[in-house]
């Protein structure tokens, strides 16, 4: 299966490719569902497309907002731009934008966004006749339904979300953010109110104004917050159902999350018959901050187990603390790494190094040289743009991720 990874910005895109993604998906801020934390200007998008193609990777651009009339002029301008830049595909949900894309895009595939909530083979056949090459399946489908779509419309490519955050709204089309925070999820500016704590109350019809609380505990409930989907143990089942394109969610997640998730699924997809490896990789996924795992709607038995009632997320026992930004071999045995610090690193701590497409390893940090202070120090904190030098016994390529137990 093709492994698709999110690219929330240019740096994350490079990490996704370095850690084993076959393709990345990203969007211009005003036209995709990730308007914030997104640095893809037209110029940078051109650079991104060239970077991916130079590395023999595919790049898909999202234009998947639900447009109002005032968006259409800008959308046409950007579609003309995309026609010049030539990404491998454009991801769309709005039928009007599809019509404009067919007019302006030449030689660029059209993919249907999951927001279009394609849930049956007749709809899939309809979209295929409209020029859609691939459908990103609605998350509400089970594997049996997906397999029927595949058999009825075999020429249509099927893509499915296999890991990451789930939206409590149907196919992610949520009105809560717009209603509570005046930020439209369908225009790329979701404030994620499903992750907030709520206190629910009952009002009996003959007793207006008398509210009886409904609480999971004294702090309220996270009843709207879904668990994260995780299908690493069921890749063969997805493939047999007709899904040939496996998607990781997370354009707003950290580079540590992205690097680990992509690396783990790269190994899993390359070794789908190795159950013991898959079990170990599942444990590795649990080291990444998440909201507990579910198989979503893929198996009907899971439908009642998707919500997180007691907490907004699970905090991992490991903490992302740095990334290698320069690396060189000092002598025959030692490596010197320049590290951008994200969370505190102390002399004497044992750090785990997650290397792109190489085995992870742990090593105790013996000395830290602070490049700002020009001297050895006992600890360096993140959030200040600090860079340090450390000496290590093993190779540490650029883009190696550092984490430690907390």
Secondary structure as a PSIPRED ss2 file (coil, helix, strand):
# PSIPRED VFORMAT (PSIPRED V4.0)

   1 X C   1.000  0.000  0.000
   2 X E   0.000  0.000  1.000
   3 X E   0.000  0.000  1.000
   4 X E   0.000  0.000  1.000
   5 X E   0.000  0.000  1.000
   6 X E   0.000  0.000  1.000
   7 X C   1.000  0.000  0.000
   8 X C   1.000  0.000  0.000
   9 X C   1.000  0.000  0.000
  10 X H   0.000  1.000  0.000
  11 X H   0.000  1.000  0.000
  12 X H   0.000  1.000  0.000
  13 X H   0.000  1.000  0.000
  14 X H   0.000  1.000  0.000
  15 X H   0.000  1.000  0.000
  16 X H   0.000  1.000  0.000
  17 X H   0.000  1.000  0.000
  18 X H   0.000  1.000  0.000
  19 X C   1.000  0.000  0.000
  20 X C   1.000  0.000  0.000
  21 X C   1.000  0.000  0.000
  22 X C   1.000  0.000  0.000
  23 X E   0.000  0.000  1.000
  24 X E   0.000  0.000  1.000
  25 X E   0.000  0.000  1.000
  26 X E   0.000  0.000  1.000
  27 X E   0.000  0.000  1.000
  28 X C   1.000  0.000  0.000
  29 X H   0.000  1.000  0.000
  30 X H   0.000  1.000  0.000
  31 X H   0.000  1.000  0.000
  32 X C   1.000  0.000  0.000
  33 X C   1.000  0.000  0.000
  34 X C   1.000  0.000  0.000
  35 X C   1.000  0.000  0.000
  36 X C   1.000  0.000  0.000
  37 X C   1.000  0.000  0.000
  38 X C   1.000  0.000  0.000
  39 X C   1.000  0.000  0.000
  40 X C   1.000  0.000  0.000
  41 X C   1.000  0.000  0.000
  42 X H   0.000  1.000  0.000
  43 X H   0.000  1.000  0.000
  44 X H   0.000  1.000  0.000
  45 X H   0.000  1.000  0.000
  46 X H   0.000  1.000  0.000
  47 X H   0.000  1.000  0.000
  48 X H   0.000  1.000  0.000
  49 X H   0.000  1.000  0.000
  50 X H   0.000  1.000  0.000
  51 X H   0.000  1.000  0.000
  52 X H   0.000  1.000  0.000
  53 X H   0.000  1.000  0.000
  54 X H   0.000  1.000  0.000
  55 X C   1.000  0.000  0.000
  56 X C   1.000  0.000  0.000
  57 X C   1.000  0.000  0.000
  58 X E   0.000  0.000  1.000
  59 X E   0.000  0.000  1.000
  60 X E   0.000  0.000  1.000
  61 X E   0.000  0.000  1.000
  62 X E   0.000  0.000  1.000
  63 X C   1.000  0.000  0.000
  64 X C   1.000  0.000  0.000
  65 X C   1.000  0.000  0.000
  66 X C   1.000  0.000  0.000
  67 X C   1.000  0.000  0.000
  68 X C   1.000  0.000  0.000
  69 X H   0.000  1.000  0.000
  70 X H   0.000  1.000  0.000
  71 X H   0.000  1.000  0.000
  72 X H   0.000  1.000  0.000
  73 X H   0.000  1.000  0.000
  74 X H   0.000  1.000  0.000
  75 X H   0.000  1.000  0.000
  76 X H   0.000  1.000  0.000
  77 X H   0.000  1.000  0.000
  78 X H   0.000  1.000  0.000
  79 X H   0.000  1.000  0.000
  80 X H   0.000  1.000  0.000
  81 X H   0.000  1.000  0.000
  82 X H   0.000  1.000  0.000
  83 X H   0.000  1.000  0.000
  84 X H   0.000  1.000  0.000
  85 X H   0.000  1.000  0.000
  86 X C   1.000  0.000  0.000
  87 X C   1.000  0.000  0.000
  88 X C   1.000  0.000  0.000
  89 X E   0.000  0.000  1.000
  90 X E   0.000  0.000  1.000
  91 X E   0.000  0.000  1.000
  92 X E   0.000  0.000  1.000
  93 X C   1.000  0.000  0.000
  94 X C   1.000  0.000  0.000
  95 X H   0.000  1.000  0.000
  96 X H   0.000  1.000  0.000
  97 X H   0.000  1.000  0.000
  98 X H   0.000  1.000  0.000
  99 X H   0.000  1.000  0.000
 100 X H   0.000  1.000  0.000
 101 X H   0.000  1.000  0.000
 102 X H   0.000  1.000  0.000
 103 X H   0.000  1.000  0.000
 104 X H   0.000  1.000  0.000
 105 X C   1.000  0.000  0.000
 106 X C   1.000  0.000  0.000
 107 X C   1.000  0.000  0.000
 108 X C   1.000  0.000  0.000
 109 X E   0.000  0.000  1.000
 110 X E   0.000  0.000  1.000
 111 X E   0.000  0.000  1.000
 112 X E   0.000  0.000  1.000
 113 X C   1.000  0.000  0.000
 114 X H   0.000  1.000  0.000
 115 X H   0.000  1.000  0.000
 116 X H   0.000  1.000  0.000
 117 X C   1.000  0.000  0.000
 118 X C   1.000  0.000  0.000
 119 X C   1.000  0.000  0.000
 120 X C   1.000  0.000  0.000
 121 X H   0.000  1.000  0.000
 122 X H   0.000  1.000  0.000
 123 X H   0.000  1.000  0.000
 124 X H   0.000  1.000  0.000
 125 X H   0.000  1.000  0.000
 126 X H   0.000  1.000  0.000
 127 X H   0.000  1.000  0.000
 128 X H   0.000  1.000  0.000
 129 X H   0.000  1.000  0.000
 130 X C   1.000  0.000  0.000
 131 X C   1.000  0.000  0.000
 132 X C   1.000  0.000  0.000
 133 X C   1.000  0.000  0.000
 134 X E   0.000  0.000  1.000
 135 X E   0.000  0.000  1.000
 136 X E   0.000  0.000  1.000
 137 X C   1.000  0.000  0.000
 138 X C   1.000  0.000  0.000
 139 X C   1.000  0.000  0.000
 140 X C   1.000  0.000  0.000
 141 X C   1.000  0.000  0.000
 142 X C   1.000  0.000  0.000
 143 X H   0.000  1.000  0.000
 144 X H   0.000  1.000  0.000
 145 X H   0.000  1.000  0.000
 146 X H   0.000  1.000  0.000
 147 X H   0.000  1.000  0.000
 148 X H   0.000  1.000  0.000
 149 X H   0.000  1.000  0.000
 150 X H   0.000  1.000  0.000
 151 X H   0.000  1.000  0.000
 152 X H   0.000  1.000  0.000
 153 X C   1.000  0.000  0.000
 154 X C   1.000  0.000  0.000
 155 X C   1.000  0.000  0.000
 156 X C   1.000  0.000  0.000
 157 X E   0.000  0.000  1.000
 158 X E   0.000  0.000  1.000
 159 X E   0.000  0.000  1.000
 160 X E   0.000  0.000  1.000
 161 X E   0.000  0.000  1.000
 162 X E   0.000  0.000  1.000
 163 X E   0.000  0.000  1.000
 164 X E   0.000  0.000  1.000
 165 X C   1.000  0.000  0.000
 166 X C   1.000  0.000  0.000
 167 X C   1.000  0.000  0.000
 168 X C   1.000  0.000  0.000
 169 X C   1.000  0.000  0.000
 170 X H   0.000  1.000  0.000
 171 X H   0.000  1.000  0.000
 172 X H   0.000  1.000  0.000
 173 X C   1.000  0.000  0.000
 174 X C   1.000  0.000  0.000
 175 X C   1.000  0.000  0.000
 176 X H   0.000  1.000  0.000
 177 X H   0.000  1.000  0.000
 178 X H   0.000  1.000  0.000
 179 X H   0.000  1.000  0.000
 180 X H   0.000  1.000  0.000
 181 X H   0.000  1.000  0.000
 182 X C   1.000  0.000  0.000
 183 X C   1.000  0.000  0.000
 184 X C   1.000  0.000  0.000
 185 X H   0.000  1.000  0.000
 186 X H   0.000  1.000  0.000
 187 X H   0.000  1.000  0.000
 188 X C   1.000  0.000  0.000
 189 X C   1.000  0.000  0.000
 190 X C   1.000  0.000  0.000
 191 X C   1.000  0.000  0.000
 192 X C   1.000  0.000  0.000
 193 X H   0.000  1.000  0.000
 194 X H   0.000  1.000  0.000
 195 X H   0.000  1.000  0.000
 196 X C   1.000  0.000  0.000
 197 X C   1.000  0.000  0.000
 198 X E   0.000  0.000  1.000
 199 X C   1.000  0.000  0.000
 200 X E   0.000  0.000  1.000
 201 X E   0.000  0.000  1.000
 202 X E   0.000  0.000  1.000
 203 X E   0.000  0.000  1.000
 204 X C   1.000  0.000  0.000
 205 X C   1.000  0.000  0.000
 206 X C   1.000  0.000  0.000
 207 X C   1.000  0.000  0.000
 208 X C   1.000  0.000  0.000
 209 X C   1.000  0.000  0.000
 210 X C   1.000  0.000  0.000
 211 X E   0.000  0.000  1.000
 212 X E   0.000  0.000  1.000
 213 X E   0.000  0.000  1.000
 214 X E   0.000  0.000  1.000
 215 X C   1.000  0.000  0.000
 216 X C   1.000  0.000  0.000
 217 X E   0.000  0.000  1.000
 218 X C   1.000  0.000  0.000
 219 X C   1.000  0.000  0.000
 220 X E   0.000  0.000  1.000
 221 X E   0.000  0.000  1.000
 222 X C   1.000  0.000  0.000
 223 X C   1.000  0.000  0.000
 224 X C   1.000  0.000  0.000
 225 X C   1.000  0.000  0.000
 226 X E   0.000  0.000  1.000
 227 X C   1.000  0.000  0.000
 228 X E   0.000  0.000  1.000
 229 X E   0.000  0.000  1.000
 230 X E   0.000  0.000  1.000
 231 X C   1.000  0.000  0.000
 232 X H   0.000  1.000  0.000
 233 X H   0.000  1.000  0.000
 234 X H   0.000  1.000  0.000
 235 X H   0.000  1.000  0.000
 236 X H   0.000  1.000  0.000
 237 X H   0.000  1.000  0.000
 238 X H   0.000  1.000  0.000
 239 X H   0.000  1.000  0.000
 240 X H   0.000  1.000  0.000
 241 X H   0.000  1.000  0.000
 242 X C   1.000  0.000  0.000
 243 X C   1.000  0.000  0.000
 244 X C   1.000  0.000  0.000
 245 X E   0.000  0.000  1.000
 246 X E   0.000  0.000  1.000
 247 X E   0.000  0.000  1.000
 248 X E   0.000  0.000  1.000
 249 X C   1.000  0.000  0.000
 250 X C   1.000  0.000  0.000
 251 X C   1.000  0.000  0.000
 252 X C   1.000  0.000  0.000
 253 X C   1.000  0.000  0.000
 254 X C   1.000  0.000  0.000
 255 X H   0.000  1.000  0.000
 256 X H   0.000  1.000  0.000
 257 X H   0.000  1.000  0.000
 258 X H   0.000  1.000  0.000
 259 X H   0.000  1.000  0.000
 260 X H   0.000  1.000  0.000
 261 X H   0.000  1.000  0.000
 262 X H   0.000  1.000  0.000
 263 X H   0.000  1.000  0.000
 264 X H   0.000  1.000  0.000
 265 X H   0.000  1.000  0.000
 266 X H   0.000  1.000  0.000
 267 X H   0.000  1.000  0.000
 268 X H   0.000  1.000  0.000
 269 X H   0.000  1.000  0.000
 270 X H   0.000  1.000  0.000
 271 X C   1.000  0.000  0.000
 272 X C   1.000  0.000  0.000
 273 X C   1.000  0.000  0.000
 274 X C   1.000  0.000  0.000
 275 X H   0.000  1.000  0.000
 276 X H   0.000  1.000  0.000
 277 X H   0.000  1.000  0.000
 278 X H   0.000  1.000  0.000
 279 X H   0.000  1.000  0.000
 280 X H   0.000  1.000  0.000
 281 X H   0.000  1.000  0.000
 282 X H   0.000  1.000  0.000
 283 X H   0.000  1.000  0.000
 284 X H   0.000  1.000  0.000
 285 X H   0.000  1.000  0.000
 286 X C   1.000  0.000  0.000
 287 X C   1.000  0.000  0.000
 288 X C   1.000  0.000  0.000
 289 X C   1.000  0.000  0.000
 290 X E   0.000  0.000  1.000
 291 X C   1.000  0.000  0.000
 292 X C   1.000  0.000  0.000
 293 X E   0.000  0.000  1.000
 294 X E   0.000  0.000  1.000
 295 X C   1.000  0.000  0.000
 296 X C   1.000  0.000  0.000
 297 X C   1.000  0.000  0.000
 298 X C   1.000  0.000  0.000
 299 X C   1.000  0.000  0.000
 300 X H   0.000  1.000  0.000
 301 X H   0.000  1.000  0.000
 302 X H   0.000  1.000  0.000
 303 X H   0.000  1.000  0.000
 304 X H   0.000  1.000  0.000
 305 X H   0.000  1.000  0.000
 306 X C   1.000  0.000  0.000
 307 X E   0.000  0.000  1.000
 308 X C   1.000  0.000  0.000
 309 X C   1.000  0.000  0.000
 310 X C   1.000  0.000  0.000
 311 X C   1.000  0.000  0.000
 312 X C   1.000  0.000  0.000
 313 X C   1.000  0.000  0.000
 314 X E   0.000  0.000  1.000
 315 X C   1.000  0.000  0.000
 316 X C   1.000  0.000  0.000
 317 X C   1.000  0.000  0.000
 318 X E   0.000  0.000  1.000
 319 X E   0.000  0.000  1.000
 320 X E   0.000  0.000  1.000
 321 X E   0.000  0.000  1.000
 322 X E   0.000  0.000  1.000
 323 X E   0.000  0.000  1.000
 324 X E   0.000  0.000  1.000
 325 X E   0.000  0.000  1.000
 326 X E   0.000  0.000  1.000
 327 X E   0.000  0.000  1.000
 328 X E   0.000  0.000  1.000
 329 X E   0.000  0.000  1.000
 330 X C   1.000  0.000  0.000
 331 X C   1.000  0.000  0.000
 332 X C   1.000  0.000  0.000
 333 X C   1.000  0.000  0.000
 334 X C   1.000  0.000  0.000
 335 X E   0.000  0.000  1.000
 336 X E   0.000  0.000  1.000
 337 X E   0.000  0.000  1.000
 338 X E   0.000  0.000  1.000
 339 X E   0.000  0.000  1.000
 340 X E   0.000  0.000  1.000
 341 X E   0.000  0.000  1.000
 342 X C   1.000  0.000  0.000
 343 X C   1.000  0.000  0.000
 344 X C   1.000  0.000  0.000
 345 X E   0.000  0.000  1.000
 346 X E   0.000  0.000  1.000
 347 X C   1.000  0.000  0.000
 348 X C   1.000  0.000  0.000
 349 X C   1.000  0.000  0.000
 350 X E   0.000  0.000  1.000
 351 X E   0.000  0.000  1.000
 352 X E   0.000  0.000  1.000
 353 X E   0.000  0.000  1.000
 354 X E   0.000  0.000  1.000
 355 X C   1.000  0.000  0.000
 356 X C   1.000  0.000  0.000
 357 X C   1.000  0.000  0.000
 358 X C   1.000  0.000  0.000
 359 X C   1.000  0.000  0.000
 360 X C   1.000  0.000  0.000
 361 X E   0.000  0.000  1.000
 362 X E   0.000  0.000  1.000
 363 X E   0.000  0.000  1.000
 364 X E   0.000  0.000  1.000
 365 X C   1.000  0.000  0.000
 366 X C   1.000  0.000  0.000
 367 X C   1.000  0.000  0.000
 368 X E   0.000  0.000  1.000
 369 X E   0.000  0.000  1.000
 370 X E   0.000  0.000  1.000
 371 X C   1.000  0.000  0.000
 372 X C   1.000  0.000  0.000
 373 X C   1.000  0.000  0.000
 374 X C   1.000  0.000  0.000
 375 X E   0.000  0.000  1.000
 376 X E   0.000  0.000  1.000
 377 X E   0.000  0.000  1.000
 378 X C   1.000  0.000  0.000
 379 X E   0.000  0.000  1.000
 380 X E   0.000  0.000  1.000
 381 X C   1.000  0.000  0.000
 382 X C   1.000  0.000  0.000
 383 X C   1.000  0.000  0.000
 384 X C   1.000  0.000  0.000
 385 X C   1.000  0.000  0.000
 386 X C   1.000  0.000  0.000
 387 X E   0.000  0.000  1.000
 388 X E   0.000  0.000  1.000
 389 X E   0.000  0.000  1.000
 390 X E   0.000  0.000  1.000
 391 X E   0.000  0.000  1.000
 392 X E   0.000  0.000  1.000
 393 X C   1.000  0.000  0.000
 394 X C   1.000  0.000  0.000
 395 X C   1.000  0.000  0.000
 396 X C   1.000  0.000  0.000
 397 X C   1.000  0.000  0.000
 398 X C   1.000  0.000  0.000
 399 X C   1.000  0.000  0.000
 400 X C   1.000  0.000  0.000
 401 X E   0.000  0.000  1.000
 402 X E   0.000  0.000  1.000
 403 X E   0.000  0.000  1.000
 404 X E   0.000  0.000  1.000
 405 X E   0.000  0.000  1.000
 406 X C   1.000  0.000  0.000
